Structure formats: structure tokens, C-alpha cells
Amino acid sequence: MTSASMSRRTFAGAVLAGTAALAATSVLPARHAAAAPAPLSPLPPLPPLDPGALQAVIDDLEHPPSTAAQLRVDGTAGYWRGASGVADLGTRRPVTPHDKVRIGSITKVFVATVVLQLVAEGRVDLDAPVRRVLPGLLPARFGAVTVAHLLNHTSGLPDHVGIPEPKTAEEVFRHRFDHWTPQEWVATATHGPLKFAPGTRQEYRGINYVLAALIVDKVTGRPYGQAVATRILRPLGLERTVVPGDDPRIHGRHVHGYLAMADGRLRDITTYDQSSSRGEGDMMSSTNDLDRMFTALFSGELLPPELLGMMFALPPDDVRMLDGSPARYTTGLQQATVNGVTLWGKTGETYGYKSAAFSTRDQRRRFVLAYHPTTARSGEESQLIARVADLLTRGPSAAGPATAPSVRPARAARP
């Protein structure tokens, strides 16, 4: 059984590569050296916002084929809001910034923040072996995997074994209500040896955060969603952000997700069992709430400086991705450099939903993008993020975007 949320296995986070390589342009201190935030490097000038170009980018609902898109740009360098398409193909209701969407792996930012809060309280030790915190869940040969390794994707845990990998929309729908307990899901990634010695390589894996959420469960004595609500959602007034638990539905105003079937018709995939994505990709939010969350996080409202610094500290330079490229994940965030501008944030994806929330470290420019691809993992889904990131960072002296498809005139969402 599996709900087969792509983000936990095959989505490696290289979503901005259509515009610029996702790479660490500078090596930040390793975790133990990150007692304070690293000094900020001077940033290149940011381009002024072009409302017409921004609207045109999200009006292009063909690359990738999508039913709706909304973009929120904030920061001291200017702000802009825009939307395109409809939230519901049946009623043709326009999408709004207040609508809930599934945020996929942006869930990890919330989980990492809670774990670091527990570290600040002395209730979690980042150097503790996961087997000691969660006894009986991992085999003895995984004894070197620590809590810190989970949070920055350097654990080396094996690939999942014995789960379906839907390749078509029809297969996705056949598995949409498969249900897993977290323990069952973890068991699918405990076969065979570690892929590498923990801390020596980096591989983006959702299973790391399934385990991190179980650590929150264990330490707080309640489901991780309650800790997220108590520590983040209620204090920040994030009324449209939800940890759904076992409920496959989205309640209240929300944007529907759709998948294109083999015969071309669009079928609603909004209701979907997210149990195999618990803690790593199951949350819902809105563009407004995500902007508030990232503003609070980057401003130091949620973590003390020494722990917030870890979110902007990449592993040491000799820790590389499996393909040999520089590490790009920190404790909870990912780094992307586009047109010489370093952005920090997270992408998220599940069927019918795609999101990205990024900001410069100094918050001169933040953006939250939410859109709704109808393809079942064709590889096209990240194109819109690439075009938006390019437009928000490309100054007059930068080379043209060139890699993203040309923007077509505005149009309504497909019926």
C-alpha cells in the first residue's frame, strides 16, 4: 500500500534548475560551528518588480498544464499579489490567497522548527542516536544515525522497498486511499545496509522527516500536529494552516487539485490519504499563512539565534549530494542560487499541488507560489517555479532566462 506522494522518494529538490543550478555558492559553517548566524554576504541588486511580467508568468497555465496559480511577493524590495485560474472547475470560483492548498514538503520546515525548539528546551539532543530516542524502530546497524542527520538529510537510510510507484494518473487514483502507520512506512526503508556513512553524503529523503515527526510525538507525548499547532500555528495566527492527521479531506475554502487522465479529462484528486507523508509532506496552508510563517522564522520569532543559524548552515564542503554536486539542504531548508542571488526556503509537492516559499536571508525579497499541475510526475511540474525565481532575481546585467518556455497570453483554466 502507498499514497505515493512523489516528494518523499523521487523529488530531489532541484526545482530551480531550469533557470540556475541549485548549488551552494558559499560553504557555511558545519552544525557544531554554527553557534551564531553566519555573516551575510553582500547581495547583488534585486530587479524592480514588473507587475505585467509577473502576471503573465502565472497566467501561463500551459507550462506546466495547470488549473490555477497564485503568487505573493513581499519584502523590503517591494510587494505584489496575483492569481490566475480557478479553485474549482465545477463552480469556476477564482482562486484567492485565503484558500487552503496542500503544501507537500514545506511541512518539513514546520517539523524542523519544532524539533529545534525542543533542542532549545533541552528535551532533544541533536547528537542522540535515533535508535535511542525511538527504540525498536531502526535496526542495530543504523546505530550511527542521529537526530541531526535526519534534519539535514545526511542519514544514509536505504531506499523504500515493496511499495508501488504509480506512473500514470490511473495508478495514482488506484492508490489514493492506501493507508500506512508511520511505523509501517519506516519499515519499508530499513532493508539492507545504509547507503553511506551518516554525515558523509547528502540525499534528500522524506523518510528522515517521518522519523523526525515521530521524535516530536515521543518527546512531547502527543501527535506532532498538536505540537506544531501549539508552538507555531496559534502563536502566529495561522488559521488556515492544518496538520490533517488521518483525515484525507481539505475542509473550508480550498483549491482543488486535478490530474489529467489518459483520455484527457481532468479528475479531482483533492481528497487523498497523506498517511505515508506524515511529518514530511502532509500539511495544508495558504500563501498568506506561509508568508507569515517564513517572515516569523527568518526574523527570529520562533528560534534563538544559534539554532536559527543552523537553518542557514550547509554541511561541510566535503559532504556532497549523491551525484557529486554541492550539498544544498540545511536543517529544514534548502538553498538555491538564481542569477547570483541566494534564496533560502522550501518547495513542496503532492498530486495536483505544487508550492514554493523562498526568501533572501535579509528578507529583501520573499515569494510564495502555489499552483496546481495536472500532470502525474511528467517532469514538467517545476517549470513555473523556475520562471518566477528568474523574474524575481534577474537584474538588467544578468543573462536572459532562456531556459523557461515563453509566456503565453493570459487564459482561463481548462474546463
N, C-alpha and C positions, 0 to 999 in steps of 0.2 A: 504494500500500500504506500502511496505517497501523494501529497498535494503538489509536489514537483515545482515549487517556486524556484525559478531559474537562478535567482540571486545567490542561493546557498551553495551552488555547486559550480556552475559554468560561467557566471558573470564575474569577471576578474577586476572590474572597476575601471578599465581603460576606456572610459566613455568619451573623453575629450580628445581622443587621438585623431579624430578627423580634422582637427584644427591645429593641435600642437601635441607633441609627445607628453604623456604623463610621466614626469620624471622629477626626482629630487634635484633641484638646482643648487642646493647647498646642503651640506651634511650638518644636521642639528645634533646636539649632544645626545648621547645614549641615555637610557632611562635613569640610571643612577646618577648621571651627571646633570640631570635636569632639575636642580633644586630651585631654579628661578627661570622665568621665560627667557628664551634666547633674545639677544638684541635684535631689533627689527632692522633689516637691510633696507636701504632706500628703494622705493618702488618707482618704476617708470611712470610717466604721466598717464593718467587714465583719459580715454576719449570722452568728450561730452556725449550725453545721451541723445540719440536720434530717434524721436518717437515714431516717425514714419517707418524707419527701418526695423525697429523693434516690433511694431505691429505687423509688418509684412512677414517677419520671421515666424511669428506664431500663427499667422493666417495661412501659412503653407502647411496644410494638413495632409499633404501627399508624401512628405519625406520626414518621417515615415508615415504611412497611412494611419490617420488618427481621427478620432471623433471630436476632440476638444483639446485646447491648450490654454494655460494661463501663466502669466509671468509677472513677478513682483520684483522690482529693482529698488534697492534702498542704499543708504549710506551717506556719508558726508559729501560725496561727489555727485549727488543727485538721486532723484527717485522717479519711478514710472510704474504704471499699472496697465495691464492689458489682458484681454481674453479673447478667445475665438472658439467657435463651435458650440455644441450643446451638451448639457449634462445628461440628458435623457432623450434618446432618439424617438421614443414614443410620444412624449409631450412637447418636444422641441424646446424645453426650458434652457435658457442660456446658462452657461457656467459662471459661477461667481467665486470670489476669494473666500467666501464663508463655507463653501461646500467641502465636505469631507472627501478625502481620497485615500487610497491605500498607499503608504509611503515606503513599503518594502524595507530595504536595508538601512534607511535612515533611522530605523528602530535602534540600530547599534549605537548611535550617538547617545540616545537616552539611557541605554543599558550601561554603557561605559561611564557616563556621568554618575549614575547611581553607585556603581562599583567604586569609583574614585571617592565619592562622598563617604562610603563605608571605610575606605582606606584612611581618609582624614580623621574618622572617628576611632581608628584603631581596631576596627572589627574585621577587617580583611587585610591580609599580608600579601602584597604582590609577589613576593618570592616563595609563597607557600605552594607546595605541590598540589595540583588539582585533586589527586587521589586522597590527600589528607583532608581537604575541605569537603569533598564529595566521596566518601568511602564506598567502595564496591562498584563504582560506575565505570572506571577505566582499569584495564589490566595492568599488572605489575610492571610490564615492560614500558609503560608510558609514565613511569615514575618521575622522569625529569621534566615533565610538562608543568609549568607553573601558571598561576593566575595571570601574570604579566604576559606570558607567551600567548594566552588566549586573546587578550585585548589588542595586541598588535600583530596578530596573525603570523606568529613565528613558532607555532606549536609543533608543526610537522605531522599532525594527525593524518591517518590514512584516508583515502577516498571512501565514499559510501559504497557499500556492496549490497546487491539484492534489492534495489529499488528501481522502478520503471523510470525511463527518461522520455516523456512524451515529445514527439517530434512534429505532431500535427495538432491543429485545433481540436479535431475529433478526439484524439487521445487525451488531450488536456481535460475535456469535458468528462471523459470516462473516469478520470481520477479526481475530479473536483471535490468529492466528499470523502475521500480517503482520510482516515484519522489515525494519528500517532500520539502516543505519550512521549514526553521528552526522553524518557529512558529508552523507549523502543528506538527512537531516532538516533540517539547517541550510539546504541548498539550496532547500528549499520556502519559506523565509522571506527570500529575498534578491531577490525580484522587485519591481520598481517602486522608488519613492523611499522614504526614511524617512517615517514617519507624522508626526513632529515633530522639531525640532532636539533632539539629545540633551541631556538635563539640564533641558529646559524643561517637560516634562509627565511624568506617570507613568501607565503601563499595565502591569498585571500580565501577564507573559508567560513561559511555561515555556521558550521558546527561549533566553532570557537565561541560564538555568542549564545548559542543554545546552552552551552555549558556555563557561560558567564551568568546567564539568567537563572540557571539552577543554583549557582552560588548565592545570588541575591535571595532566592527562595530560602535556602538553607540558613543563611546568616540572619535574615530578618524574621524568619518563621512565618512568612506569608507569600503568596504568589508575587512574582516580580512586578506585575502590573500595579499592584497596590503600592509598592514602594515607589514606582515611577509617579503615580498619582499624588502620593503624599509629599514627595520631595521635589517634584518638578511641575506637574500639571496644575495643581491647586495654587501653589505659591505664585506661579506666573500667570494664572488666569487663562490657561489654555483649555477653554471649554469645548473645543472641537477636536481635541486630541484624545484618542481612545486606545487602550490595550484591550483587545476583544475577548481574550480568554478562548473558550471553545465555541463562541458564537460566530458562525460563518457569515452573518449578515452585516450590513452597514446601516445603522439607524440614523434617522434625521436626514436633513438635506445633504445630498452627496452626488458625486459624479459617477455615472455608471461606466463600467468597463465592458468592452466588447471584443470578441475575436472573430476574424473572418474565416468562415468555413470553406471547405473545398468547392462548394457550389457558388461562392461569392457572397452569400448572405451573412449578415452580422448577427451573432448570437451573444446575449448578455451573460457575462462571466463575473458579474459583481459579487454574487453570493458564492463564497469559496472557502473551503476549510483550510485555515492557515496553521494548523497544529504543528506541522513539520517545520514551520518557520518561527516557532515560538522563541522570542527573545532576540531573533536576528532579522526578522522581516515581517512581523505580523501587525504592526501598529497602523493606525489611521490618523490623519491630521488634516490641516488646511494650510494653504500658502501663508495666510496671516499668522497662524499659530507657529508654523515652522520659522518664520522670520523672527518672531518674538523669542523663540527658544534659542536660536543661534545668536541673537543680539545679547541675550542674558548670559549665555555661555561664554562668548568671546569677551564680554565686559567684566567677567569675574564675579557674577552674581551667584553662580552655582558651585564654584570650586575655589579653594585657596590657591594663591599664585603658583606654588611649587607643583601642585597636581594639575592645574590648568596647563602649565608649561609642558607636561607630558603629552598633551593633545597636539602640540606643535613640534614634537621632537621625534624625528625619524630614527630608526635603528642605526647602529654604526654603519659606516660606509661599506664594510666588507659583508654586510648582510644584504643579499640581493634577492630579487624575485627569481622564481624557478627558471625563467627564460634569460636570466643574466642581467636584466635591466635593474636600475636602482630601486631600492625599496620605496614605496610610496604611501604606506599606511602607518599611522601613528596609533596611539591609544584612543580609538574611537573615531578618528577622522582619516581622510585621505588628502594628499597634496596633489595639486595639478598646476602646472605652469603653462600658461597660454599667452602667447605674444610677449613673453618676458615678465608677465605678471603672475605672481604666485598666489594661488587660491587654496583655501582650506575648507573642507566640507564633506559632503557625502552624497552619493547617488542611491537610488532605491528603485526596485522594480518587482512587480508581480504581474501576472497576466492581466492585460487591459489597463495597467497603470505604470507610469514612469515618472520619477521625480528627481530633482537635484536641488541641493541647497549649498551654496558656496559663498565665501567672503574673503576679501583680503584680511590679513591679520589685524590691520588697524581699522577695519570696517569702513574704509572709504567707499568700497563698493561691495554690496551684498546682492545676491539674487536667489530667488526661489522659483523654480519652474516645475509645473505639474502638467503632464499631458497624457494622452490615452491611445497608445498604439494598438492597432487591431491585428497585428501580425503575431504569430506564435513563435517568437525567437528566430526571426529570419536574419538577424544581424544588423538590421536597419534601425533598430529602436533608439540608438543613441545619437542619431544624426542631428536631432533638434537641439540637444544639449550642446553639441559641438558648435553649431551655428550661433546660438545665443552667447556662449562663452567667448567666441571670437569677436562678436559685435561689441561686447562689453569691455573688451581689453585691447582691441586693435587701435593704436594711435595712428596719426597721419603718416608716421615714418615706417610703420610695420608693413611687411609684405601682405598682399591681399589674402583673403581667406582661402580661395581657390579649391579647397577640398570639399566643401559642402555643396549640395545641389543648389542651383539658382532658385531664388524665391519666386513663387508664382503669385498672381493676384489673389486677393482675399476671396474666400468662398465659404459657403455653408458646409457644415459637416455632412458626410454621406448619409443618406436615409438608410 
